[in-house]
Amino acid sequence: MITPCISDRIRRPMVRASLLALGALFLSVGGFAAKEPPAEWDGLKRVASNQVDHLYKLPQATLSAYDSVKLDPIMVEFDKNWNPNRSGGSLQGRITNEDMEKIKSNLASAFQEQFTADLNKAGYKVVNEDGSNVLRVSAAIANLYITAPQKATSQNIKTYTTETGHMTLVAELRDSVTNQLLARAVDTEQGRETHNFMLTTSAANTADATRAISEWAGVLVKALDAAHGGKTHAE
């Protein structure tokens, strides 16, 4: 049964609360690494996927009606165990709460920009209005862990690590008009990881984040292409 249309003012807090619940359920237990995920979740059925770690879909749902995407503001939360000012860490200056909020804001902006660019390149419009052909995407980045965040200082400090960190995407796909939940996905991306210590820079962190975001956008593009007969929409 399709949920009646409700106002954007009411719907946004509902989506936000839902995403926060997703993060608490999935990510506080390490992405279900130690237990079997539920077979059903809010009426969605768990399906096998070689694109994301966990995928749930509404039975019989299709994305064939959608050729445009409305992307909600991106939520970003740090890993609960992330402590950029841990003792013994070789960070470039102490990371303040203001710095942390800036990191979250910059990542949210980067997600919006990269996701939009990749969708547009594939032939799908990113719009601000609801519509019968508009798929609403509500996404959150949780468990953000940056191995060596940089802060500009007068000191010439170099930080070497074997990886740049990790982050997890929690996303919901909904019909923009009815707010019907169609799919839910959770996926963790690991940053550059090597067996040798390498210089970690803000550029390396940004590159890893951009790569992950682009891969997630690619998953949505493939799903939309498949729903439209397997041909890329840009053709």
Steps between C-alpha positions, in 0.01 A plus 500: 500500500641840403553748780291818458693808394615716791664838512873551457513667841375185669675251275856632545517435879357154436773418249767648727382294797488189283859547388617554856327177597672325211836614620433389855372159394756407236813686590524474876549125457765533231276456197356168623842339471426272794133419438265415217309803367119475517325357195233771512514862609209746499329298229817479291655164412873441521643411159844388390719773356852513361485881505439579868540318832130496592206565267128494581227549238124531495363189326382576145639855519663641187698813416377510142282808560792716611731701277581771755635498855438727796791480743430594862767682704766251604544410866851420624598342832842392626586152622433487873857377555663774293722723713712732285677638806603169649821509698804397300336590170710697256231739383563847364360695793206428725171436321224714654124449496485776239749306285290185533184681394689639201614151402139380512374798303771465234431128458125561471566763231742272318242221503231729357732631227653167396171310512331768291784507247497121456122483461499785249779334304289184480202700371294530818394845618543606862206722592361686801129435444289188557334330205363171372829440317721608791676254728580639844835397648563552871857416596721512806868433548565329831805352673724758334854425613789710370833347592700824488295816452715803419485839661700791365779603739838665483664169588638278226346175619463199273264213580550147366226236509405175327143615427296820482194374687147381425139613482161338460213609278143455623249586227127480436320528166144632505234616261520879528122550482362220720808457722472125443819329613639297208846392609760534773873441469799492735857484373843557652791634297861470615756762406837431344661210683856375448750284684749785503482831679421786263472874547139590581378837377167679482515444123523123551207505742293706258587274206392190692172664604428612143571152367258345750227752423541441127472124551176547696362726227593230250291246690192721465572568133525126429169438680326774302653380173384144571149625571499678164588191300868472572607788278676801646268797516764718336486298177 
